[in-house]
């Protein structure tokens, strides 16, 4: 599922992007939810996403 632009606006890393840039980024980002303390990366895993 694509990410909502409004969610990206609250991320400090993306605060300088304008609406058009946020729209492009939102189309390329998949939002995923994880449980607290759930491991999402392991040492040695291939770098597919971050």
N, C-alpha and C positions, 0 to 999 in steps of 0.2 A: 504494500500500500504506500502510495506517495505521502510525503510529509506535508503538513499544513504550513503555509507561509507564516501564519501568526505564531506558530511554535518556534520557527527559526528566528523571528525577530527578538526573542527573549534570550538568545544564545549570544554571550558577549563576543565570541569569535566572528559572528556574522552581523554585528550591529551597524557596521559602516556600509553594508550593501543596500542598494536601492530596491524598489519594488520589482523591477524587471530582473535584476540579478537574483533576488530571493526566489522569484518564480522559476528561474532556470535551475537553481539549486534544489528547490523543493521537488521538481520533477525527476531529480536524479537520486534523491535520498529516500530510503525505505525506513520508516519508523518501526522499531521493534521494542517490545516491553520485556523486561526481565525481572524475576523475583529478587528480593533483597538477598545479597550474598551468593547469588547464582554465578557460577564461573562461566564466563563468556569467551575467554581465550585461555589457551594453554601454551606453555613454552614449546616451541617447535612447530606450532600450527602454521600452515601456509598463510600468507598475508592476502586474504581475499576481500576483507572489509575491515572497517574500524568503527 
